[in-house]
């Protein structure tokens, strides 16, 4: 850090296994990726190329090289995995990940229906090739999954080989663990935490109020995802009590 301040919480140090921040790159240029890494790399743990953007991103390999130069893991959005799967191109997906040097992979079923045992099978297969993050929850706001089912699905996917389970929220933060207004489904979240270790859950939290909720509930080393690139420094400041929303969290009472 740039100067000394007391009463700053102990932030996990990279490479982190908890307190990770995943940002969503929805189409940054190569120069924008360089600029992002120049200031954000100490605070970013993994980059997701959102939904299917990797398919249409010009100079994709060159951009991945930028992230790779900072030892930054990158993965393709789960929607791209589903796009390969529904076209019976699962093996092609593995080959694409290898071709582009992508060793993190997301398994999701937010846009298509996959029997859960089959989904766990894909997790097991991909875990042999790299780090798997699997997403639980539907992108359909009308599809409400009860808490016991979230727990059951998350536990099974961790057992199948997922390094983290992602709690679905979409890029807008208005489905899954959130209501349509963006409000946290607090009962759901707290029930999940009675059974699933917090360090194994990556909470998609694109909105500041959502980030604040999880920081207050779990602490500065909560795993947060779907963070906008422009918000990475602001989030890190909020994590350690240097933003008005969290200013008093870590001060001696």
N, C-alpha and C positions, 0 to 999 in steps of 0.2 A: 504494500500500500504506500501511498505517497507521503504520509506523515503519521504521527502517533496519536491514537485516540484510545482511551481506556474504555472499559465496559462495551467492547465489541464482541459479539458472540463468536464461538469457535466454529468457523466455517470449514467444512471438509476441504481437503487439499486435493487437487488433481494429481493423478487420475482418481476421480471420485467414484464411489459405489453407491453413495446416497448424497442427496443434495444436488442432484444433477439438473442441468437446465438444457432442455431441447428446444432449439429454435426451428421455426418453419421458414424455409426458403421457398417462396412461391414464384421465383423467376428472377432472382438477382443476376445481374450481369457479372462477367468476370471481374471487372473493376470494382463493382459494388461488393462482391465477395471478398476481394482483397482489402477493401476499406473496412468491411465488417470484422475480418480477422485481425486487422491491425490494432483495433481497439477492444474487440470483444473476446478474443480467443482465451484469455485467462478465465472467463466466466461462462463459456459455452462448453458443454460436454459432448453434444452430438447435434448434427444438423439433419433435418428431414427435408428432402425435396418433395414438397407437398403434393398430395394426391397423384395425378399422372403427369405432372409437369416435366419430369425427366424425359419423357418421350418427345417433347416438342422444344426442349431447351437447346438452343444453338451452342456449339462448342462445349458440349457436356463434359467431355474428357478433360478439357483444359480447365474448366471450373472445378472439377473434382480434384485436379492437381493442386489448385490453390488451397483447398481444404486439407489435402494430404500433406502439403508442405508445413502445415501447423499441427500435424498428427491428429487431425480432427475427424472422428468417425462420421460417416454420412450414410443415410439409408433412403431408399425410395419409399414414398408414401404407400400406405396399405392399399389404397385404391388401385395402384398399379399392379400390386400382387393379385388383387381380385380380377383385374382386367386380363391378366395372363391366365388365371385359373379358369375363368368362365369360357375361355377360348381353347381349353385343353392344352395349354402351353406351360405347364408347371416346370418341366425340364428346361424349357427355353428361358424361364425366369431365372433359374439357377445359373444358366450359362451367361445371361446378361449381367448378373451380379458379378460373376467371375471376370467377364470381359472388362467391366468398368472398375474392377478392384473394390467392389462394395462388399464389405464383410459383415455389415449390420443389415438385418432384414426384418420387415414388419409383416406379421400375419394378421389379417383382419377379416371380418365378415360383415362389415357395416353396410355394404351395398348389395351383396348377394347372400343367399342363404346357404350355409355349409353345415352339414351334420357335425355336431361338436366332436365326436370321436374322429371324424375325418380331419377336422381342423387341427386337432392335437397330433394327428399323424403327420401333417405338413410341418408342424412345429418340430417334431422329432427329426424329420428328414433335414430341415434347414439348419437345425442346431449342429449338425455334423459339418456344416460349411461355414458357420460363423455365429455371431451373437443374434439371438432372436428376441424381438419385442412383439408381444401379441396384444391386440386390442380387444377389449370387452365392451359391449354396448352397441346399440343400434344408432344409425344416423337418422332413422325414422322417429320423429318426435312422438308419434302416436304409439310406438312400440315400447311400452313400459316394462322393464325387467325388474321383478321383485328382488329385494336385497339378498335373500337366501340363494337365488340363482346367480347373481353377480359373484357371490362368494364361491359357489360351486364351480363356476366357469373359471374364475381366476385361479383357484387351487389346482384344478386339472391342468391348466395351461402352464403353470409354473412347474408342475410335476412332469409335464411333457418336455420341458427343456427351455422354456422362456426365461430369459434373464430378468425381464421386467414385464409386468402386465400394464397396459395403458388403459386408463379409464376414459372412455370416449366422451368427447365434447364437441367435435367438429372444430373447424377453424374459428367459428363465431362464438363458441361457448354457449350453445343454447339447446343442446340435447344431452342424452345420456345421464351424466351425474348432475346436470343442471336442468332447471325448468326453462320454458321458452323465453322467459324474461332474463335469463342468465343467472338467476338466483340458484345457489347451491341446494341440492337435495340433501340437507344436513343429516337427516335420519339415515339415509342410504349410506352416505360416506362414513358416518360413525359406526354403523353396523358392519360395514366391510372391514374397518380397522380392528374390530374385535377378533377377526379371524385371519386376516392377511397382513403380513408385516408391512409397515409403512415404507420401509426401504426398498420393497419389491414392487411398489406401485408408482407409476408415472402418471400424475394427474394432468390432463390437458386443461390449461387455465389461461386462455388468451386475454381475459379481461382483468384489469387491475384489482377489482373487488374480489374476484375469484382467487387471485394470487394471495391477496391479503388474508382471505379466509384460511387457506391452507398454512400460511406462515404462522398465523395465530394458533391454529389447531395443532400443528405438528412441529413447527420450529423452523429455524433458518435453513436446515438441511433437508427440507422436503423436496421431493422430485417434482419438477414442474415442466410441462411441455406446451407446444404450440405457441411459443413466445415469439412475438414479432421481432425481427432483427433490430429495429430501431428502439426497442424497449429493453435490450439486454443490460445496459449499464444502469438504467433506472430500476430494473428488477433486482440487480445485485445490491444496489444501495438500499432498497427496501428490505432485502433479506437480512441485512445486518443493522437495521434500525437507523438508517440515515436518510429516511424519507418521512414526511410528516405522518403518514399512516401508521408507521411502526416505530416512531421516535421513542416512545416510552417502554417498548417491549422489553428491552434488555438493561435498562437503567436500574441501579440499586434503589430500592424503595425506601 
